[in-house]
Structure formats: structure tokens, C-alpha cells
Amino acid sequence: MDTIFVAAAAIAVIAIGFILRATYLIFLIFTTNCQLQKHVALRTILCIGSGGHTTEMLRLSKKLDNLKYQPHLYILADNDTSSEIKVHKSIEKGVEYTVSRIPRSRNVKQSYITSIFSTLYSTLHTIPVVYTFKPDVIFCNGPGTCIPICVVAFVLRCLFLLDCRIIFVESICRVRTLSLSGKILQYFADIIVVQWPTLRDICFRAKYFGRLT
């Protein structure tokens, strides 16, 4: 009984610590602006979706200062072959980058119920990818692939294993409503950027700078 009590107490302490840490981080996200670390270079993850999401993210990546944001890690779904070709073609000379693949969290027209399990499966595969790379900043723009990446980064940050900032740029095609990814990440991302002024009223944390992609 004593052993069970000690184990239960330890689990309770760990759980309370994690909840307090997560609450503190969410408080910071909601009340302060994101101040990126002033490193010589920021290790950067770019979440690649498919189709239009890929095109938008690659356009955004071209506007990044390669001296400040490198190396790049492009993460895409394991069944997305066309996006990897676009990534390789878009890389400027001298930019250090790698490409990693994770299982797709949700396929087109997949039910929300089954997507819960596929997202969990994808998340488990994402943990070693994110932890090994240890990003300073993550850029994402809405594909389902970004959810496991951002969740893993947030949890590792709660556990003091990572110090990473998440920047979510809503897709240009979203004019009046946030995407499902946007609705989820508005509670976890450090910065939410929208490209239409109407969305600024939908998401109170959103920042509008005009069209970025």
C-alpha cells in the first residue's frame, strides 16, 4: 500500500507540475508578444502540407533571412511526393536544410473520429523528429500535418526540454473563417497571422499585416 501511495503521489506531483507549466506558457502566449531568441541563427522548422499550402509556405520561406533562420527542416507527410520535389527546387544556394517525413495526421475526407487515432499515430512519430532537431521557431500555415508538430513542440516546452516559438500564418484562401488548424493553434501558437482583415475580428489574437504569400 505504501508503494502504491508513493507512486500515486509522484504521478500527482508530476501531473500538477505539467499543468502549472502549461498554464504559465498559455498565459505568456495570451499576454505577451513573441520575442524570438537573439541567436546568430534560429533552427527553423517549416511545416509542408500539400498543394496550395506547400506553395504558400515555400513563398514565405523565400522571404526569410537565411542568415537568421537556418538550418531549415522541412517536415511533410510520408505520402506527399510532389511537395518534396517543390522543396528541393525552391532551396536557394548555400541554405542548409533537411527533409523529414511523418505519417499524415488526416487525409482528405477522412472522418474526424478516425482522424483522432491517425493524429495520435503521427504525433508519436513526430516526437523524435522535433526533439532531435531542437527548433527555435516553427512556421506553419494550416495543413493537418502541422498539428502533431506544434503539439509535440508545445509539450516539450512545457517539460523544459525545448524552447521553441510557434508562428501560425493562416492560408490566404481563408477569408472569413479560420481553418481547423487555425482554430486549434490559436490557443497554442505564440503568434497568429491572418492575411484578411475580416479574420482579425474572428480571432482576437490575430495580427494582420496584409498579404504575405
N, C-alpha and C positions, 0 to 999 in steps of 0.2 A: 504493500500500500504506500509505503514511504517513497519507493522508487517511482510509482505512478504519479504521486503528488508532485514530486520534484520535476518530473518530465512535463507534467501539465503546466506547472508554474513557469518552467523555462519557455515552453511554447507560447504561453500567455504573454510573457515579457517581450519575446521577440515580435509577436503579433502587434502588441501595443506600440513598440518602438517603430515598427514599419508604418503603422497607421499615423503616428505622430509625424514621422519624417515625410510621408506622402502629403499629409495635411499642410505641413510647413511649405513644401515645394509648390503645392497648388496655390497657397496664399501668396507666395512670391510671384508666381505666374500672373495672378489676377491683379496684383497691386503695384508691380514694378515693371519697367521696360527691360527687355533683354539686353544685357551688356556682354558682348562676346569677349572671350578671353583675349588678352593682348599678347598672343604668342607670335613668333616670327611667322608661323604658318598654322592654319587650323585644319586638322584632319577632317575631311568632309565626306559625308555620305549623301548620295543623290538617289532618291527612290524612283525607279523607272517603271512606268506602267505599261501601257501598250497603245498603239495608235496615236491619237491626239495628245494623250498625256505624255508620251515619250517625246514628241515633237516640242511641246511646250517646255518640258524640263531641260531638254538639250539647248533650246534657245536661251533659257535662263542661265544655264551653266556657262554659256559663252560670254555672259556679261559679268561673271565673277572675276575678281582679281586673282589670277593664278599664282601670284607670289604670296598672297594671303591665304587662299583656300587651296591647300594641297597637303598630302596626296588625295586624289578622289577615289572613292569606292562606289561604283555603280551597282546597285542591287536590283535584280529583276526576277520575274517568275521563271521557274525552270522550264516551262513550255513556251516561252516567248523567244523565238529565234530571230525574228525580224528586228526587234529592238536592239539586240546586241550588235547587229551589223551597223545600225544607225549610230550607236555609241562609238564604235571604233572609227567610223568615218568622221565623226564630229570632233574628235580629240585634236587639240592644237599641238604643234610640235613642242616637245620639252615638258609637257604636262605628265606628271607621274600619276598613273591610275591603274586600277584593277577592276575586274568584273566578278561579281559573285551572284549565285542563283539560290533562290529559296522556293519551296513549294508555293503555288498560288493559293492565297487565302480564300478567294471567292471567284468562281468562274461566272461568266456572263449567264444570266437567267437562273443561276443556282439559288435554291430556296434559302431563306435566312436561317432556318433551323439547321440544315446540313452545313451551312457556311460556318456555324459556330465551331463544329468539330474540325473542319478544314483549316480554320484560322488558328485553332489551338495547335494543330499539327505543324502549321507553318511557323508559329511562334517558337516552338521547341527547336526547330531547325535554325531559327534566326539568332538565338541566344549566343552560340559560339562565334557566329559571324560578327555580330556587333561587339561582343566583349573582346575578341581578338584584335579587331581594328581600333577600338577605343576612339570613336569620333569625338570631335569638339563641337561639331554642328551637323544637323541633318536637315536637308532640304527635301520637301515632298509637295506634291500638287494634286493629290486626290485619289490616285489609284488604290484599290484594296490592298495591294502589296505593301503599302506604307504603314498600315495599321500594326502588323506584328513588329515591324522595325521600331516604330515610335513607342509602342507599349514596352518592349524589351528595354529600350534606352531609358525610359522613364523609371521602370522598376530598378534597373541597375543604378540609376542616380539616387533613388530612394535608399538603396543599400550602400551608398558611398563607394560604389565600385566604378563609377563613371561620372564625369562632369561634362554633360553634353546639353546643348540647346537645340530645340526643335523649332524649325521655321516652316510653317504651312502656307503655301501660296495656292489659293483656290483657283481652279481652272477657269480660263477666260470664257468657257461656254456656260458657266454658272452665272446667270444674270439676276435672278430673283430669289433663288433658294440655295442653301448650302448643299454640297454633296453629302452622302452618308459619312464619308471620311471626315469631311469638314465638321459635321455635327458632333462626331466623336472627339476629334482632336481639338476642338475649341476649348475643351476642359484640360488638355494636357500640353498642348503646344505653347512655347514661350511667346511666339509671335504668329498672329493670324493675318494674312494679307489677302485682300479681295481686289478684284480688278473692275468691279462695277460699283458705283456709289449706292445703288439700291441695297446691296448686301451689307453695307456699313450699318444700316438700320436693323438688319436681321440679326447680326452678330455684334453685340455691344463691345467686344474686344477687338473687332476687326480694324485694320489700318488700310486706308485706301490711298494709293499713290498713282492711280491711273493704270493704263495698260502696261504690263511688264513683258508679256510674251506675244 
